[in-house]
Amino acid sequence: MEDLRAGLGLLFRAAKTAVDEFPTEKIEEAVKQGARDVGKVFETVGEAIDEKVLGRKKAPPAAPPPTETTENVPPQTPPPPNEEPKS
């Protein structure tokens, strides 16, 4: 029984050491990407429920926010029409 306890202790310590040294950046990015994908699925399911069950239509996509380059530029006005000479 003592050998079993010692063996399990060594296995636990080896597993803990391996986990501590395991690079987690790739796992974190995979989890983040998975969460984004799940969010997209929930959104799609919600839209399908709205459309099929509740009879609501999907809202049109919102206009993109203005970019920094066009934010402070005044809108262009069309040139005045050419006046024909009076005869």
C-alpha positions in Angstrom: 0.0 0.0 0.0 2.9 2.3 0.8 4.3 1.7 -2.7 1.0 2.6 -4.3 0.8 5.9 -2.3 4.4 6.7 -3.3 3.8 5.9 -6.9 0.6 8.0 -7.1 2.5 10.9 -5.4 5.2 10.7 -8.1 2.7 10.5 -10.9 0.9 13.6 -9.4 4.1 15.5 -9.1 5.1 14.6 -12.7 1.7 15.7 -14.0 1.9 19.0 -12.1 5.4 19.7 -13.4 4.3 18.9 -16.9 1.3 21.2 -16.7 3.4 24.0 -15.2 5.9 23.8 -18.1 3.3 23.3 -20.8 3.0 26.4 -23.1 -0.6 27.7 -22.7 -0.6 30.5 -25.3 -1.9 28.2 -28.0 -4.5 26.7 -25.8 -5.7 30.2 -24.7 -6.0 31.4 -28.3 -7.9 28.2 -29.2 -10.3 28.7 -26.3 -10.8 32.4 -27.3 -11.5 31.4 -30.9 -13.9 28.7 -29.7 -15.8 31.3 -27.6 -16.0 33.6 -30.5 -17.4 30.8 -32.7 -19.9 29.8 -30.0 -21.0 33.5 -29.9 -21.6 33.5 -33.6 -23.6 30.3 -33.3 -25.8 31.8 -30.6 -26.4 34.9 -32.7 -27.3 32.8 -35.8 -29.7 30.6 -33.7 -31.3 33.7 -32.2 -31.8 35.3 -35.6 -33.3 32.0 -36.9 -35.7 31.9 -33.9 -36.6 35.6 -34.5 -37.3 35.0 -38.2 -39.0 31.5 -38.1 -40.8 31.5 -34.8 -41.5 35.1 -34.0 -41.9 36.3 -37.6 -39.4 39.1 -37.3 -37.1 40.0 -40.2 -33.4 40.4 -39.8 -32.4 44.0 -39.3 -30.2 45.4 -42.1 -26.5 45.8 -41.1 -25.6 49.0 -39.5 -23.5 51.5 -41.5 -19.8 51.3 -40.8 -18.4 54.0 -38.5 -16.7 56.8 -40.2 -13.0 56.4 -40.8 -10.5 58.8 -39.3 -9.5 60.2 -42.7 -13.1 61.2 -43.6 -14.2 62.2 -40.2 -13.4 65.9 -40.3 -13.8 66.4 -44.1 -16.8 68.5 -45.1 -19.1 66.8 -47.6 -18.6 67.9 -51.2 -21.3 70.0 -52.8 -22.1 69.5 -56.5 -21.0 72.2 -58.8 -23.7 74.7 -59.8 -25.5 73.9 -63.1 -24.2 75.7 -66.2 -26.5 78.6 -67.0 -27.4 79.0 -70.6 -26.9 82.4 -72.1 -30.1 84.4 -72.5 -30.8 85.4 -76.1 
